[in-house]
């Protein structure tokens, strides 16, 4: 089902709502004659109404908790990107105290890493691919930094500070990469979809003489459920689809690094 994240956002939303509405209306038309037989001699609409109210409240609370959960995961993923950007800029500023040519070499290594993350790694993340090759630029940075031999106390303090900030960057990157594949498990998606289907099916059990009234009731119920499930699905994979975590914090850092004196 990951192909849906390759669609434009409006199309993904429209297809989700259409699928639920189509299921609801087709089922309503197909079951109306049978439902009239179930209501033979008396109406059970009051019982159906109480039952529908009960399961929709239960389902609504459950789906709301899922929505809060995926939104929390989404915002946490954005914070991880912000944290990585902060680690990059802190390290870049510390490098400014080094002597040439090592300073320029390490800053260039760092710029290459950020560029690779933004323009190569990020599109891969949006396709669900772990961007593991970006690690090569951090390895290059570490290799170049190991050539630095501090000879004074001030240089040793600076080397320790750079090493600590580099470790922070590696940690921030690792946390971000590990979150690329975060999503709701299949079992929970099964619960969400089956619960939505049950809510729609219950609307078919109403015995309403007016076909037009039954049509609109079913359409609005199915459309609302489709919209809610679309929101959960769109936020479920924080790095995929049109509604996804932005690399903007890293983009700002990169532009600051390439400015003269940045």
QUIPE-V870418 format. One record per pair of residues at least 12 apart in sequence whose ideal C-beta (glycine too) atoms are under 10 Angstrom apart, sorted by the first residue. I is the first residue (numbers start at 1). J is the second residue. Records with the same first field share a line. If there is no record, write none. Layout:
# QUIPE-V870418
I: J, J
This chain:
# QUIPE-V870418
1: 186, 189, 233
2: 127, 128, 183, 237, 240, 241
4: 16, 230, 233, 234, 237, 240, 241
5: 126, 127, 128, 233, 234, 236, 237, 239, 240, 241, 242, 243, 244
6: 126, 127, 240, 241, 242
7: 241, 242
8: 241, 242
9: 230, 234, 241, 242, 243, 244
10: 242
11: 242
12: 230, 233, 234, 241, 242, 243
13: 226, 227, 230, 231, 233, 234, 242, 243
14: 226, 230
15: 226, 230
16: 223, 225, 226, 227, 228, 229, 230, 231, 233, 234
17: 222, 223, 224, 225, 226, 227, 228, 229, 230
18: 222, 223, 226
19: 222, 226, 229, 230
20: 193, 196, 197, 199, 200, 219, 221, 222, 223, 224, 225, 226, 227, 228, 229, 230
21: 200, 218, 219, 220, 221, 222, 223, 224, 225, 226
22: 222, 226
23: 196, 197, 200, 201, 218, 222, 225, 226
24: 196, 197, 199, 200, 201, 203, 204, 215, 217, 218, 219, 220, 221, 222, 223, 225, 226
25: 200, 214, 215, 218, 219, 222
26: 218
27: 197, 200, 201, 203, 204, 218, 222
28: 200, 201, 203, 204, 206, 208, 211, 214, 215, 217, 218, 219, 222
29: 204, 211, 214, 215, 218
30: 204
31: 201, 204, 205
32: 204, 206, 207, 208, 211, 214
34: 204, 205
35: 48, 204, 205, 206, 207, 208, 214
36: 207, 208, 209
37: 207
38: 205, 207
39: 205, 206, 207, 208
40: 207
42: 207
43: 206, 207, 208
44: 205, 206, 207
45: 205, 206, 207, 208
47: 205
48: 202, 203, 204, 205, 206, 207
49: 202, 205, 206
51: 202, 205
52: 198, 199, 202, 203, 205, 206, 221
53: 202
54: 202
55: 195, 198, 199, 202
56: 195, 198, 199, 202, 203, 221, 224, 225
58: 195, 199
59: 191, 192, 194, 195, 196, 198, 199, 225, 228
60: 195, 199, 224, 225, 228
62: 188, 191, 192, 195
63: 191, 192, 195, 196, 199, 225, 228, 229, 231, 232
64: 228, 232
66: 184, 188, 189, 191, 192, 228, 229, 231, 232, 235, 236
67: 228, 229, 231, 232, 235, 236
68: 232
69: 184, 188, 232, 235, 236
70: 182, 183, 184, 231, 232, 233, 234, 235, 236, 237, 238
71: 231, 232, 235, 238
72: 235
73: 179, 182, 183, 184, 235, 236, 237, 238
74: 182, 234, 235, 236, 237, 238, 239, 243, 244, 245
75: 235, 238, 245
76: 175, 179, 182, 238, 245
77: 175, 176, 179, 180, 182, 237, 238, 239, 244, 245
78: 238, 244, 245, 246, 248, 249
79: 175, 176, 245, 249
80: 172, 173, 174, 175, 176, 177, 178, 179, 238, 245, 249
81: 117, 122, 172, 175, 176, 179, 238, 239, 245, 246, 247, 248, 249, 250
82: 172, 245, 248, 249, 250, 252, 253
83: 168, 169, 171, 172, 173, 175, 176, 249
84: 114, 117, 168, 169, 170, 171, 172, 173, 174, 175, 176, 177, 247, 249, 250, 253
85: 114, 117, 169, 172, 247, 248, 249, 250, 251, 252, 253, 254, 256
86: 168, 169, 172, 249, 253
87: 165, 166, 167, 168, 169, 170, 171, 172, 173, 253
88: 110, 111, 113, 114, 117, 165, 168, 169, 172, 173, 249, 250, 253, 254, 256, 257
89: 110, 114, 165, 249, 250, 252, 253, 254, 256, 257, 262
90: 161, 162, 164, 165, 166, 168, 169
91: 106, 107, 110, 141, 161, 162, 163, 164, 165, 166, 167, 168, 169
92: 106, 107, 110, 111, 114, 165, 169, 253, 256, 257, 262
93: 165, 256, 257, 262
94: 106, 158, 159, 161, 162, 163, 164, 165, 166
95: 107, 109, 110, 141, 145, 158, 162, 165, 166
96: 261, 262
97: 154, 155, 157, 158, 161, 162
98: 145, 148, 155, 158, 159, 162
99: 148, 155
102: 144, 145, 147, 148
103: 148
105: 140, 141, 144, 145, 147
106: 140, 141, 142, 144, 145, 147, 148, 162, 166
107: 141, 257, 258, 262
108: 140, 141, 144, 257
109: 137, 138, 139, 140, 141, 142, 143, 144, 145
110: 137, 138, 140, 141, 166, 169, 253, 254, 257
111: 137, 253, 254, 257, 258, 262
112: 134, 136, 137, 138, 140, 141
113: 134, 135, 136, 137, 138, 139, 140, 141, 169, 173, 250, 254
114: 134, 137, 247, 250, 251, 253, 254, 255, 257, 258
115: 134, 137, 250, 254, 257, 258
116: 131, 133, 134, 135, 136, 137
117: 131, 134, 137, 173, 176, 177, 247, 250, 251, 254
118: 247, 248, 250, 251, 253, 254
119: 247, 251, 254
120: 133, 134
121: 133, 134, 173, 176, 177, 180, 247, 250
122: 134, 239, 244, 245, 246, 247, 250, 251
123: 247
124: 180, 239
125: 176, 177, 179, 180, 181, 237, 238, 239, 240, 244, 245, 247
126: 180, 237, 239, 240, 241, 242, 244, 245, 247
127: 239, 240
128: 180, 181, 183, 237, 239, 240
129: 180, 181
130: 177, 178, 180, 181
131: 173, 176, 177, 180, 239
132: 177
134: 173, 177
135: 170, 173, 174, 177
138: 166, 169, 170, 173
141: 162, 166, 169, 170
142: 163, 166, 170
145: 159, 162, 163, 166
148: 162, 163
176: 239, 245, 250
179: 238, 239, 245
180: 237, 238, 239, 240, 245
181: 237, 239, 240
182: 236, 237, 238, 239
183: 233, 236, 237, 238, 240
184: 232, 233, 235, 236, 237
188: 232, 236
189: 229, 232, 233, 236
192: 225, 228, 229, 232, 233, 236
193: 229
195: 225, 229
196: 221, 222, 224, 225, 226, 228, 229
197: 222, 225
199: 221, 222, 224, 225
200: 218, 221, 222, 225, 226
202: 221
203: 217, 218, 219, 220, 221, 222
204: 218
206: 218
230: 243
231: 243
